[in-house]
Amino acid sequence: MDTTPLRVSQRFLNSSLVLLGHGSSKNSESRRSVERHAAELRRRVLFGQVRECFYREAPYVREIWDWTPAGEIFAIPVFMSEGYFTEVVIPR
């Protein structure tokens, strides 16, 4: 596997990618896959910033506007399937 970081496209230099996970107040391990995914995307340097947030635990989805810089924000739900959270809660 090539571990050379990719260069940031000029189009995404001022953009943030936010991965939205469900999280859990009972199982701290539920967030690990989203955190690993975000870490890999940061390593690849594809966006100016890559952050993860969660519906049920900190950092919370509702806080992303407080710590995401100006510019384009791409918010991607990371859920096993479509449902109430991806279709109702997150868009709201």
N, CA, C and O atoms as a CHARMM CRD file, in Angstrom:
* protein
*
  368
    1    1 MET  N      0.84000  -1.18500   0.00000 PROA 1      0.00000
    2    1 MET  CA     0.00000   0.00000   0.00000 PROA 1      0.00000
    3    1 MET  C      0.87800   1.23800   0.00000 PROA 1      0.00000
    4    1 MET  O      1.82200   1.34100   0.78300 PROA 1      0.00000
    5    2 ASP  N      0.56500   2.16900  -0.87400 PROA 2      0.00000
    6    2 ASP  CA     1.30900   3.42000  -0.94600 PROA 2      0.00000
    7    2 ASP  C      0.87800   4.31100   0.21400 PROA 2      0.00000
    8    2 ASP  O     -0.30300   4.63300   0.34100 PROA 2      0.00000
    9    3 THR  N      1.82400   4.71000   1.06100 PROA 3      0.00000
   10    3 THR  CA     1.49200   5.55200   2.21700 PROA 3      0.00000
   11    3 THR  C      1.85500   7.00900   1.98400 PROA 3      0.00000
   12    3 THR  O      1.81700   7.80500   2.92200 PROA 3      0.00000
   13    4 THR  N      2.20700   7.38000   0.75400 PROA 4      0.00000
   14    4 THR  CA     2.51800   8.76900   0.43400 PROA 4      0.00000
   15    4 THR  C      1.23400   9.58600   0.50200 PROA 4      0.00000
   16    4 THR  O      0.26400   9.25900  -0.18100 PROA 4      0.00000
   17    5 PRO  N      1.20600  10.64700   1.31600 PROA 5      0.00000
   18    5 PRO  CA    -0.00700  11.46800   1.39500 PROA 5      0.00000
   19    5 PRO  C     -0.32300  12.11800   0.04900 PROA 5      0.00000
   20    5 PRO  O      0.57600  12.57800  -0.65500 PROA 5      0.00000
   21    6 LEU  N     -1.60300  12.15000  -0.29900 PROA 6      0.00000
   22    6 LEU  CA    -2.03200  12.83300  -1.50800 PROA 6      0.00000
   23    6 LEU  C     -2.03800  14.33500  -1.26600 PROA 6      0.00000
   24    6 LEU  O     -2.19700  14.77900  -0.12900 PROA 6      0.00000
   25    7 ARG  N     -1.86900  15.10100  -2.29600 PROA 7      0.00000
   26    7 ARG  CA    -1.86100  16.55800  -2.15800 PROA 7      0.00000
   27    7 ARG  C     -3.29100  17.09700  -2.17900 PROA 7      0.00000
   28    7 ARG  O     -4.16800  16.54300  -2.84100 PROA 7      0.00000
   29    8 VAL  N     -3.50500  18.17100  -1.45300 PROA 8      0.00000
   30    8 VAL  CA    -4.82200  18.79900  -1.39600 PROA 8      0.00000
   31    8 VAL  C     -5.12300  19.46200  -2.73300 PROA 8      0.00000
   32    8 VAL  O     -4.31000  20.22400  -3.25700 PROA 8      0.00000
   33    9 SER  N     -6.28300  19.16700  -3.27000 PROA 9      0.00000
   34    9 SER  CA    -6.72800  19.84700  -4.48100 PROA 9      0.00000
   35    9 SER  C     -6.98100  21.30700  -4.12900 PROA 9      0.00000
   36    9 SER  O     -7.47000  21.61300  -3.04200 PROA 9      0.00000
   37   10 GLN  N     -6.65200  22.19300  -5.03700 PROA 10     0.00000
   38   10 GLN  CA    -6.90600  23.62000  -4.80100 PROA 10     0.00000
   39   10 GLN  C     -8.37700  23.85400  -4.46100 PROA 10     0.00000
   40   10 GLN  O     -8.69500  24.73200  -3.65800 PROA 10     0.00000
   41   11 ARG  N     -9.26000  23.08700  -5.05700 PROA 11     0.00000
   42   11 ARG  CA   -10.69500  23.26700  -4.82200 PROA 11     0.00000
   43   11 ARG  C    -11.07200  23.01300  -3.37100 PROA 11     0.00000
   44   11 ARG  O    -12.03100  23.60500  -2.87600 PROA 11     0.00000
   45   12 PHE  N    -10.33500  22.14300  -2.67400 PROA 12     0.00000
   46   12 PHE  CA   -10.70900  21.76700  -1.31500 PROA 12     0.00000
   47   12 PHE  C     -9.79900  22.34400  -0.23600 PROA 12     0.00000
   48   12 PHE  O     -9.93500  21.98100   0.93200 PROA 12     0.00000
   49   13 LEU  N     -8.88200  23.22800  -0.59400 PROA 13     0.00000
   50   13 LEU  CA    -7.97400  23.80700   0.39900 PROA 13     0.00000
   51   13 LEU  C     -8.69800  24.53000   1.52700 PROA 13     0.00000
   52   13 LEU  O     -8.26700  24.47900   2.67900 PROA 13     0.00000
   53   14 ASN  N     -9.79500  25.20000   1.20000 PROA 14     0.00000
   54   14 ASN  CA   -10.55300  25.93000   2.22100 PROA 14     0.00000
   55   14 ASN  C    -11.82300  25.19200   2.63000 PROA 14     0.00000
   56   14 ASN  O    -12.73400  25.77900   3.21300 PROA 14     0.00000
   57   15 SER  N    -11.87100  23.90700   2.31900 PROA 15     0.00000
   58   15 SER  CA   -13.06700  23.12100   2.61600 PROA 15     0.00000
   59   15 SER  C    -12.83900  22.21000   3.81500 PROA 15     0.00000
   60   15 SER  O    -11.71800  21.79600   4.10800 PROA 15     0.00000
   61   16 SER  N    -13.93000  21.91800   4.49000 PROA 16     0.00000
   62   16 SER  CA   -13.89800  20.98600   5.61900 PROA 16     0.00000
   63   16 SER  C    -14.77900  19.78700   5.29900 PROA 16     0.00000
   64   16 SER  O    -15.84900  19.92500   4.70600 PROA 16     0.00000
   65   17 LEU  N    -14.32000  18.62500   5.69600 PROA 17     0.00000
   66   17 LEU  CA   -15.11200  17.40600   5.60400 PROA 17     0.00000
   67   17 LEU  C    -15.47700  17.02000   7.02800 PROA 17     0.00000
   68   17 LEU  O    -14.60200  16.86800   7.88000 PROA 17     0.00000
   69   18 VAL  N    -16.77000  16.86200   7.28500 PROA 18     0.00000
   70   18 VAL  CA   -17.24900  16.48600   8.61000 PROA 18     0.00000
   71   18 VAL  C    -17.94800  15.14200   8.49700 PROA 18     0.00000
   72   18 VAL  O    -18.91600  15.00300   7.74900 PROA 18     0.00000
   73   19 LEU  N    -17.46200  14.15300   9.23600 PROA 19     0.00000
   74   19 LEU  CA   -18.09500  12.84300   9.28000 PROA 19     0.00000
   75   19 LEU  C    -19.05200  12.81200  10.45900 PROA 19     0.00000
   76   19 LEU  O    -18.65100  13.05300  11.59800 PROA 19     0.00000
   77   20 LEU  N    -20.31200  12.51600  10.18800 PROA 20     0.00000
   78   20 LEU  CA   -21.36000  12.51700  11.20800 PROA 20     0.00000
   79   20 LEU  C    -21.67300  11.08400  11.61100 PROA 20     0.00000
   80   20 LEU  O    -22.16100  10.29800  10.79900 PROA 20     0.00000
   81   21 GLY  N    -21.39400  10.74900  12.85600 PROA 21     0.00000
   82   21 GLY  CA   -21.68100   9.41900  13.37100 PROA 21     0.00000
   83   21 GLY  C    -22.79000   9.45700  14.40200 PROA 21     0.00000
   84   21 GLY  O    -23.17000  10.53200  14.86600 PROA 21     0.00000
   85   22 HSD  N    -23.31100   8.30200  14.76400 PROA 22     0.00000
   86   22 HSD  CA   -24.37300   8.23500  15.76400 PROA 22     0.00000
   87   22 HSD  C    -23.81100   8.39200  17.16600 PROA 22     0.00000
   88   22 HSD  O    -24.31200   9.20000  17.94800 PROA 22     0.00000
   89   23 GLY  N    -22.76400   7.61900  17.49500 PROA 23     0.00000
   90   23 GLY  CA   -22.22400   7.66100  18.85100 PROA 23     0.00000
   91   23 GLY  C    -23.14900   6.96200  19.83000 PROA 23     0.00000
   92   23 GLY  O    -24.23100   6.50600  19.46100 PROA 23     0.00000
   93   24 SER  N    -22.71300   6.88200  21.08600 PROA 24     0.00000
   94   24 SER  CA   -23.49800   6.20400  22.11000 PROA 24     0.00000
   95   24 SER  C    -23.10400   6.73100  23.47800 PROA 24     0.00000
   96   24 SER  O    -21.92600   6.96700  23.74900 PROA 24     0.00000
   97   25 SER  N    -24.09300   6.91200  24.33200 PROA 25     0.00000
   98   25 SER  CA   -23.79900   7.31300  25.70600 PROA 25     0.00000
   99   25 SER  C    -23.46800   6.08900  26.56100 PROA 25     0.00000
  100   25 SER  O    -23.06900   6.23600  27.71600 PROA 25     0.00000
  101   26 LYS  N    -23.62900   4.87600  26.00600 PROA 26     0.00000
  102   26 LYS  CA   -23.40300   3.64700  26.75900 PROA 26     0.00000
  103   26 LYS  C    -22.18300   2.85800  26.29700 PROA 26     0.00000
  104   26 LYS  O    -21.62000   2.09100  27.07700 PROA 26     0.00000
  105   27 ASN  N    -21.76400   3.03000  25.04200 PROA 27     0.00000
  106   27 ASN  CA   -20.67400   2.24100  24.49500 PROA 27     0.00000
  107   27 ASN  C    -19.64700   3.16500  23.83100 PROA 27     0.00000
  108   27 ASN  O    -19.85500   3.62600  22.70900 PROA 27     0.00000
  109   28 SER  N    -18.56600   3.42500  24.51300 PROA 28     0.00000
  110   28 SER  CA   -17.55900   4.35400  23.99700 PROA 28     0.00000
  111   28 SER  C    -16.85400   3.82000  22.75600 PROA 28     0.00000
  112   28 SER  O    -16.21300   4.58600  22.03700 PROA 28     0.00000
  113   29 GLU  N    -16.95800   2.53400  22.49500 PROA 29     0.00000
  114   29 GLU  CA   -16.32200   1.94700  21.30700 PROA 29     0.00000
  115   29 GLU  C    -17.10800   2.21400  20.02300 PROA 29     0.00000
  116   29 GLU  O    -16.57900   2.02400  18.92700 PROA 29     0.00000
  117   30 SER  N    -18.35300   2.64700  20.14500 PROA 30     0.00000
  118   30 SER  CA   -19.18900   2.82800  18.95700 PROA 30     0.00000
  119   30 SER  C    -18.64800   3.91100  18.02800 PROA 30     0.00000
  120   30 SER  O    -18.98500   3.92300  16.84400 PROA 30     0.00000
  121   31 ARG  N    -17.84400   4.79100  18.52100 PROA 31     0.00000
  122   31 ARG  CA   -17.31900   5.91200  17.73600 PROA 31     0.00000
  123   31 ARG  C    -16.01500   5.58500  17.02000 PROA 31     0.00000
  124   31 ARG  O    -15.58000   6.34400  16.15500 PROA 31     0.00000
  125   32 ARG  N    -15.39300   4.47800  17.36500 PROA 32     0.00000
  126   32 ARG  CA   -14.04100   4.17800  16.86400 PROA 32     0.00000
  127   32 ARG  C    -13.94900   4.09600  15.34900 PROA 32     0.00000
  128   32 ARG  O    -12.97400   4.58700  14.77900 PROA 32     0.00000
  129   33 SER  N    -14.91300   3.50200  14.68300 PROA 33     0.00000
  130   33 SER  CA   -14.80900   3.37200  13.22300 PROA 33     0.00000
  131   33 SER  C    -14.86600   4.73700  12.54700 PROA 33     0.00000
  132   33 SER  O    -14.16000   4.96700  11.56500 PROA 33     0.00000
  133   34 VAL  N    -15.69200   5.64100  13.05500 PROA 34     0.00000
  134   34 VAL  CA   -15.76200   6.99500  12.48900 PROA 34     0.00000
  135   34 VAL  C    -14.44900   7.73200  12.75600 PROA 34     0.00000
  136   34 VAL  O    -13.94800   8.44000  11.88200 PROA 34     0.00000
  137   35 GLU  N    -13.89300   7.57100  13.95200 PROA 35     0.00000
  138   35 GLU  CA   -12.61700   8.22400  14.27100 PROA 35     0.00000
  139   35 GLU  C    -11.48300   7.68400  13.39900 PROA 35     0.00000
  140   35 GLU  O    -10.64100   8.45500  12.94000 PROA 35     0.00000
  141   36 ARG  N    -11.45300   6.38800  13.16900 PROA 36     0.00000
  142   36 ARG  CA   -10.41100   5.80500  12.30500 PROA 36     0.00000
  143   36 ARG  C    -10.55200   6.28700  10.86800 PROA 36     0.00000
  144   36 ARG  O     -9.56200   6.58200  10.19900 PROA 36     0.00000
  145   37 HSD  N    -11.77700   6.36100  10.40900 PROA 37     0.00000
  146   37 HSD  CA   -12.02800   6.83800   9.04100 PROA 37     0.00000
  147   37 HSD  C    -11.55700   8.29000   8.90000 PROA 37     0.00000
  148   37 HSD  O    -10.88800   8.63500   7.92600 PROA 37     0.00000
  149   38 ALA  N    -11.90200   9.12700   9.85900 PROA 38     0.00000
  150   38 ALA  CA   -11.48200  10.53800   9.82700 PROA 38     0.00000
  151   38 ALA  C     -9.95900  10.65100   9.89000 PROA 38     0.00000
  152   38 ALA  O     -9.37200  11.47100   9.18500 PROA 38     0.00000
  153   39 ALA  N     -9.32200   9.84700  10.71700 PROA 39     0.00000
  154   39 ALA  CA    -7.86200   9.88300  10.82900 PROA 39     0.00000
  155   39 ALA  C     -7.19900   9.52300   9.50200 PROA 39     0.00000
  156   39 ALA  O     -6.21500  10.14700   9.10800 PROA 39     0.00000
  157   40 GLU  N     -7.73100   8.52800   8.82100 PROA 40     0.00000
  158   40 GLU  CA    -7.17300   8.14100   7.52400 PROA 40     0.00000
  159   40 GLU  C     -7.35700   9.25000   6.49100 PROA 40     0.00000
  160   40 GLU  O     -6.45100   9.52500   5.70400 PROA 40     0.00000
  161   41 LEU  N     -8.51400   9.88000   6.49300 PROA 41     0.00000
  162   41 LEU  CA    -8.74200  10.98400   5.55600 PROA 41     0.00000
  163   41 LEU  C     -7.83800  12.17700   5.87100 PROA 41     0.00000
  164   41 LEU  O     -7.37300  12.85400   4.95400 PROA 41     0.00000
  165   42 ARG  N     -7.58600  12.44000   7.14800 PROA 42     0.00000
  166   42 ARG  CA    -6.63900  13.50700   7.51600 PROA 42     0.00000
  167   42 ARG  C     -5.24100  13.15500   7.02200 PROA 42     0.00000
  168   42 ARG  O     -4.53100  14.01600   6.50200 PROA 42     0.00000
  169   43 ARG  N     -4.84500  11.90400   7.18000 PROA 43     0.00000
  170   43 ARG  CA    -3.53000  11.46300   6.74200 PROA 43     0.00000
  171   43 ARG  C     -3.35200  11.67000   5.23800 PROA 43     0.00000
  172   43 ARG  O     -2.26000  12.00100   4.77500 PROA 43     0.00000
  173   44 ARG  N     -4.41200  11.47700   4.49400 PROA 44     0.00000
  174   44 ARG  CA    -4.34300  11.61900   3.03500 PROA 44     0.00000
  175   44 ARG  C     -4.35900  13.07000   2.56900 PROA 44     0.00000
  176   44 ARG  O     -4.08700  13.34100   1.39900 PROA 44     0.00000
  177   45 VAL  N     -4.66800  13.99700   3.44900 PROA 45     0.00000
  178   45 VAL  CA    -4.66300  15.43500   3.16000 PROA 45     0.00000
  179   45 VAL  C     -5.50200  15.75200   1.91100 PROA 45     0.00000
  180   45 VAL  O     -5.02000  16.38200   0.97000 PROA 45     0.00000
  181   46 LEU  N     -6.74300  15.31200   1.92300 PROA 46     0.00000
  182   46 LEU  CA    -7.64500  15.56200   0.80400 PROA 46     0.00000
  183   46 LEU  C     -8.47400  16.82600   0.98400 PROA 46     0.00000
  184   46 LEU  O     -8.96500  17.39200   0.00700 PROA 46     0.00000
  185   47 PHE  N     -8.63200  17.26900   2.22400 PROA 47     0.00000
  186   47 PHE  CA    -9.40000  18.46900   2.55700 PROA 47     0.00000
  187   47 PHE  C     -8.56000  19.35000   3.46700 PROA 47     0.00000
  188   47 PHE  O     -7.59900  18.88500   4.08000 PROA 47     0.00000
  189   48 GLY  N     -8.92300  20.61300   3.55100 PROA 48     0.00000
  190   48 GLY  CA    -8.23300  21.51000   4.46100 PROA 48     0.00000
  191   48 GLY  C     -8.38500  21.06400   5.90800 PROA 48     0.00000
  192   48 GLY  O     -7.47600  21.22900   6.72100 PROA 48     0.00000
  193   49 GLN  N     -9.55000  20.49400   6.21700 PROA 49     0.00000
  194   49 GLN  CA    -9.81600  20.01500   7.57800 PROA 49     0.00000
  195   49 GLN  C    -10.75800  18.81900   7.50400 PROA 49     0.00000
  196   49 GLN  O    -11.69200  18.80800   6.70200 PROA 49     0.00000
  197   50 VAL  N    -10.51300  17.81300   8.34000 PROA 50     0.00000
  198   50 VAL  CA   -11.41700  16.66800   8.47000 PROA 50     0.00000
  199   50 VAL  C    -11.73500  16.53200   9.94700 PROA 50     0.00000
  200   50 VAL  O    -10.83300  16.43200  10.77900 PROA 50     0.00000
  201   51 ARG  N    -13.02000  16.53000  10.27100 PROA 51     0.00000
  202   51 ARG  CA   -13.45700  16.40200  11.66600 PROA 51     0.00000
  203   51 ARG  C    -14.54500  15.34800  11.75300 PROA 51     0.00000
  204   51 ARG  O    -15.21000  15.04300  10.76200 PROA 51     0.00000
  205   52 GLU  N    -14.72100  14.80000  12.93600 PROA 52     0.00000
  206   52 GLU  CA   -15.81700  13.88400  13.17800 PROA 52     0.00000
  207   52 GLU  C    -16.67500  14.43000  14.30600 PROA 52     0.00000
  208   52 GLU  O    -16.17500  15.10000  15.21000 PROA 52     0.00000
  209   53 CYS  N    -17.96700  14.14100  14.25100 PROA 53     0.00000
  210   53 CYS  CA   -18.87600  14.54200  15.31900 PROA 53     0.00000
  211   53 CYS  C    -19.97600  13.49000  15.40200 PROA 53     0.00000
  212   53 CYS  O    -20.10700  12.63300  14.52800 PROA 53     0.00000
  213   54 PHE  N    -20.76300  13.57600  16.47300 PROA 54     0.00000
  214   54 PHE  CA   -21.71600  12.51300  16.76400 PROA 54     0.00000
  215   54 PHE  C    -23.04300  13.08500  17.24800 PROA 54     0.00000
  216   54 PHE  O    -23.10400  14.18700  17.79300 PROA 54     0.00000
  217   55 TYR  N    -24.09000  12.31800  17.03700 PROA 55     0.00000
  218   55 TYR  CA   -25.41500  12.72500  17.49400 PROA 55     0.00000
  219   55 TYR  C    -25.57400  12.51000  18.99700 PROA 55     0.00000
  220   55 TYR  O    -26.19400  13.32800  19.67600 PROA 55     0.00000
  221   56 ARG  N    -25.02100  11.42100  19.52100 PROA 56     0.00000
  222   56 ARG  CA   -25.24900  11.04800  20.91400 PROA 56     0.00000
  223   56 ARG  C    -24.08700  11.33400  21.86500 PROA 56     0.00000
  224   56 ARG  O    -24.20600  11.07000  23.06200 PROA 56     0.00000
  225   57 GLU  N    -22.97000  11.86300  21.37100 PROA 57     0.00000
  226   57 GLU  CA   -21.84900  12.15000  22.27000 PROA 57     0.00000
  227   57 GLU  C    -20.97000  13.24500  21.67100 PROA 57     0.00000
  228   57 GLU  O    -21.05700  13.56300  20.48500 PROA 57     0.00000
  229   58 ALA  N    -20.13600  13.80000  22.51500 PROA 58     0.00000
  230   58 ALA  CA   -19.25700  14.89300  22.08100 PROA 58     0.00000
  231   58 ALA  C    -18.12400  14.36000  21.21400 PROA 58     0.00000
  232   58 ALA  O    -17.67100  13.23000  21.39900 PROA 58     0.00000
  233   59 PRO  N    -17.68000  15.15600  20.28900 PROA 59     0.00000
  234   59 PRO  CA   -18.24500  16.43300  19.86800 PROA 59     0.00000
  235   59 PRO  C    -19.55800  16.21100  19.11000 PROA 59     0.00000
  236   59 PRO  O    -19.66400  15.31600  18.27100 PROA 59     0.00000
  237   60 TYR  N    -20.54500  17.03700  19.42100 PROA 60     0.00000
  238   60 TYR  CA   -21.89600  16.85600  18.90800 PROA 60     0.00000
  239   60 TYR  C    -22.07600  17.48600  17.52100 PROA 60     0.00000
  240   60 TYR  O    -21.40700  18.45500  17.16300 PROA 60     0.00000
  241   61 VAL  N    -23.00700  16.89900  16.75300 PROA 61     0.00000
  242   61 VAL  CA   -23.32400  17.40100  15.41200 PROA 61     0.00000
  243   61 VAL  C    -23.67800  18.87900  15.47100 PROA 61     0.00000
  244   61 VAL  O    -23.24100  19.65100  14.61800 PROA 61     0.00000
  245   62 ARG  N    -24.45200  19.28000  16.44900 PROA 62     0.00000
  246   62 ARG  CA   -24.91200  20.67200  16.52100 PROA 62     0.00000
  247   62 ARG  C    -23.77900  21.66800  16.76000 PROA 62     0.00000
  248   62 ARG  O    -23.97600  22.87300  16.60800 PROA 62     0.00000
  249   63 GLU  N    -22.60400  21.18200  17.13000 PROA 63     0.00000
  250   63 GLU  CA   -21.46300  22.06400  17.40800 PROA 63     0.00000
  251   63 GLU  C    -20.54900  22.28800  16.20700 PROA 63     0.00000
  252   63 GLU  O    -19.62000  23.09100  16.29600 PROA 63     0.00000
  253   64 ILE  N    -20.78400  21.59700  15.07900 PROA 64     0.00000
  254   64 ILE  CA   -19.81700  21.68200  13.98000 PROA 64     0.00000
  255   64 ILE  C    -19.64500  23.09800  13.45900 PROA 64     0.00000
  256   64 ILE  O    -18.56300  23.44500  12.98700 PROA 64     0.00000
  257   65 TRP  N    -20.66400  23.91200  13.52900 PROA 65     0.00000
  258   65 TRP  CA   -20.54800  25.28500  13.01100 PROA 65     0.00000
  259   65 TRP  C    -19.61800  26.11400  13.88800 PROA 65     0.00000
  260   65 TRP  O    -19.04600  27.09500  13.41200 PROA 65     0.00000
  261   66 ASP  N    -19.45200  25.74800  15.15000 PROA 66     0.00000
  262   66 ASP  CA   -18.59000  26.49500  16.06500 PROA 66     0.00000
  263   66 ASP  C    -17.10600  26.25700  15.79900 PROA 66     0.00000
  264   66 ASP  O    -16.29300  27.14500  16.05800 PROA 66     0.00000
  265   67 TRP  N    -16.73200  25.08600  15.29200 PROA 67     0.00000
  266   67 TRP  CA   -15.31800  24.78100  15.13100 PROA 67     0.00000
  267   67 TRP  C    -14.90100  24.44000  13.70900 PROA 67     0.00000
  268   67 TRP  O    -13.80600  23.92700  13.47800 PROA 67     0.00000
  269   68 THR  N    -15.78600  24.73000  12.75600 PROA 68     0.00000
  270   68 THR  CA   -15.43800  24.51400  11.35800 PROA 68     0.00000
  271   68 THR  C    -15.21700  25.87400  10.71700 PROA 68     0.00000
  272   68 THR  O    -16.10000  26.73000  10.77100 PROA 68     0.00000
  273   69 PRO  N    -14.03900  26.09300  10.10400 PROA 69     0.00000
  274   69 PRO  CA   -13.74700  27.39300   9.52200 PROA 69     0.00000
  275   69 PRO  C    -14.65500  27.72000   8.34000 PROA 69     0.00000
  276   69 PRO  O    -15.35400  26.85500   7.81300 PROA 69     0.00000
  277   70 ALA  N    -14.62700  28.96900   7.94500 PROA 70     0.00000
  278   70 ALA  CA   -15.41600  29.40600   6.80200 PROA 70     0.00000
  279   70 ALA  C    -14.99200  28.64700   5.55300 PROA 70     0.00000
  280   70 ALA  O    -13.90600  28.07000   5.50300 PROA 70     0.00000
  281   71 GLY  N    -15.82800  28.65300   4.58200 PROA 71     0.00000
  282   71 GLY  CA   -15.57100  27.92000   3.35400 PROA 71     0.00000
  283   71 GLY  C    -16.60100  26.82600   3.19200 PROA 71     0.00000
  284   71 GLY  O    -17.57000  26.75700   3.94900 PROA 71     0.00000
  285   72 GLU  N    -16.39600  25.98100   2.21700 PROA 72     0.00000
  286   72 GLU  CA   -17.33000  24.88400   1.98700 PROA 72     0.00000
  287   72 GLU  C    -17.20300  23.83000   3.07800 PROA 72     0.00000
  288   72 GLU  O    -16.10300  23.50500   3.52500 PROA 72     0.00000
  289   73 ILE  N    -18.34800  23.30300   3.49700 PROA 73     0.00000
  290   73 ILE  CA   -18.37000  22.21600   4.47400 PROA 73     0.00000
  291   73 ILE  C    -19.12200  21.05400   3.84100 PROA 73     0.00000
  292   73 ILE  O    -20.26900  21.19900   3.41700 PROA 73     0.00000
  293   74 PHE  N    -18.47200  19.91200   3.78200 PROA 74     0.00000
  294   74 PHE  CA   -19.09200  18.69600   3.29400 PROA 74     0.00000
  295   74 PHE  C    -19.39500  17.83000   4.51000 PROA 74     0.00000
  296   74 PHE  O    -18.47900  17.35400   5.18000 PROA 74     0.00000
  297   75 ALA  N    -20.67600  17.62400   4.79600 PROA 75     0.00000
  298   75 ALA  CA   -21.08700  16.82500   5.94400 PROA 75     0.00000
  299   75 ALA  C    -21.58700  15.47200   5.43900 PROA 75     0.00000
  300   75 ALA  O    -22.55800  15.40400   4.68500 PROA 75     0.00000
  301   76 ILE  N    -20.92000  14.40000   5.85900 PROA 76     0.00000
  302   76 ILE  CA   -21.21400  13.06400   5.37700 PROA 76     0.00000
  303   76 ILE  C    -21.67400  12.17400   6.53800 PROA 76     0.00000
  304   76 ILE  O    -20.90200  11.93800   7.46800 PROA 76     0.00000
  305   77 PRO  N    -22.91300  11.67800   6.50100 PROA 77     0.00000
  306   77 PRO  CA   -23.35200  10.73600   7.52800 PROA 77     0.00000
  307   77 PRO  C    -22.61700   9.40500   7.37300 PROA 77     0.00000
  308   77 PRO  O    -22.46600   8.90300   6.25900 PROA 77     0.00000
  309   78 VAL  N    -22.16100   8.83800   8.48500 PROA 78     0.00000
  310   78 VAL  CA   -21.49500   7.53800   8.47700 PROA 78     0.00000
  311   78 VAL  C    -22.35000   6.60100   9.33200 PROA 78     0.00000
  312   78 VAL  O    -22.10600   6.41600  10.52500 PROA 78     0.00000
  313   79 PHE  N    -23.34700   6.02300   8.68800 PROA 79     0.00000
  314   79 PHE  CA   -24.29700   5.12700   9.34200 PROA 79     0.00000
  315   79 PHE  C    -24.36300   3.83600   8.54700 PROA 79     0.00000
  316   79 PHE  O    -23.99400   3.81600   7.37200 PROA 79     0.00000
  317   80 MET  N    -24.82300   2.76900   9.16100 PROA 80     0.00000
  318   80 MET  CA   -24.92200   1.47800   8.47400 PROA 80     0.00000
  319   80 MET  C    -25.99100   1.48000   7.38700 PROA 80     0.00000
  320   80 MET  O    -25.87600   0.75400   6.40000 PROA 80     0.00000
  321   81 SER  N    -27.02700   2.28800   7.56500 PROA 81     0.00000
  322   81 SER  CA   -28.09000   2.33000   6.57000 PROA 81     0.00000
  323   81 SER  C    -28.85900   3.64300   6.71100 PROA 81     0.00000
  324   81 SER  O    -28.70200   4.37800   7.68600 PROA 81     0.00000
  325   82 GLU  N    -29.68800   3.91300   5.71300 PROA 82     0.00000
  326   82 GLU  CA   -30.54900   5.08000   5.80100 PROA 82     0.00000
  327   82 GLU  C    -31.63300   4.82000   6.83200 PROA 82     0.00000
  328   82 GLU  O    -32.02100   3.67800   7.07400 PROA 82     0.00000
  329   83 GLY  N    -32.10800   5.88800   7.42700 PROA 83     0.00000
  330   83 GLY  CA   -33.15400   5.74200   8.42200 PROA 83     0.00000
  331   83 GLY  C    -33.48900   7.08400   9.04100 PROA 83     0.00000
  332   83 GLY  O    -33.21800   8.13500   8.46000 PROA 83     0.00000
  333   84 TYR  N    -34.07200   7.03900  10.20800 PROA 84     0.00000
  334   84 TYR  CA   -34.55900   8.23700  10.89300 PROA 84     0.00000
  335   84 TYR  C    -33.46500   9.29300  11.05800 PROA 84     0.00000
  336   84 TYR  O    -33.70500  10.46900  10.78400 PROA 84     0.00000
  337   85 PHE  N    -32.27800   8.89900  11.49800 PROA 85     0.00000
  338   85 PHE  CA   -31.21500   9.87300  11.73900 PROA 85     0.00000
  339   85 PHE  C    -30.70100  10.48900  10.45000 PROA 85     0.00000
  340   85 PHE  O    -30.48700  11.70000  10.38500 PROA 85     0.00000
  341   86 THR  N    -30.49700   9.66800   9.41600 PROA 86     0.00000
  342   86 THR  CA   -29.94600  10.19600   8.16500 PROA 86     0.00000
  343   86 THR  C    -30.97900  10.96500   7.35700 PROA 86     0.00000
  344   86 THR  O    -30.62100  11.86200   6.59300 PROA 86     0.00000
  345   87 GLU  N    -32.25600  10.63000   7.51300 PROA 87     0.00000
  346   87 GLU  CA   -33.30000  11.27200   6.70900 PROA 87     0.00000
  347   87 GLU  C    -34.01800  12.41300   7.42500 PROA 87     0.00000
  348   87 GLU  O    -34.55500  13.30200   6.76400 PROA 87     0.00000
  349   88 VAL  N    -34.04200  12.41100   8.75200 PROA 88     0.00000
  350   88 VAL  CA   -34.79000  13.42000   9.49600 PROA 88     0.00000
  351   88 VAL  C    -33.91100  14.25400  10.41800 PROA 88     0.00000
  352   88 VAL  O    -33.87000  15.47800  10.30000 PROA 88     0.00000
  353   89 VAL  N    -33.21100  13.59800  11.33000 PROA 89     0.00000
  354   89 VAL  CA   -32.47600  14.29900  12.38600 PROA 89     0.00000
  355   89 VAL  C    -31.32700  15.14100  11.82800 PROA 89     0.00000
  356   89 VAL  O    -31.24300  16.33300  12.12100 PROA 89     0.00000
  357   90 ILE  N    -30.45700  14.55000  11.04200 PROA 90     0.00000
  358   90 ILE  CA   -29.29900  15.28800  10.53400 PROA 90     0.00000
  359   90 ILE  C    -29.69800  16.43800   9.61200 PROA 90     0.00000
  360   90 ILE  O    -29.18000  17.54200   9.77900 PROA 90     0.00000
  361   91 PRO  N    -30.59700  16.22900   8.64400 PROA 91     0.00000
  362   91 PRO  CA   -30.99200  17.37100   7.81100 PROA 91     0.00000
  363   91 PRO  C    -31.63000  18.51800   8.60400 PROA 91     0.00000
  364   91 PRO  O    -31.50100  19.68600   8.23800 PROA 91     0.00000
  365   92 ARG  N    -32.30900  18.17200   9.67800 PROA 92     0.00000
  366   92 ARG  CA   -32.94100  19.20200  10.51000 PROA 92     0.00000
  367   92 ARG  C    -31.86000  20.03700  11.16800 PROA 92     0.00000
  368   92 ARG  O    -32.16700  20.96600  11.91600 PROA 92     0.00000
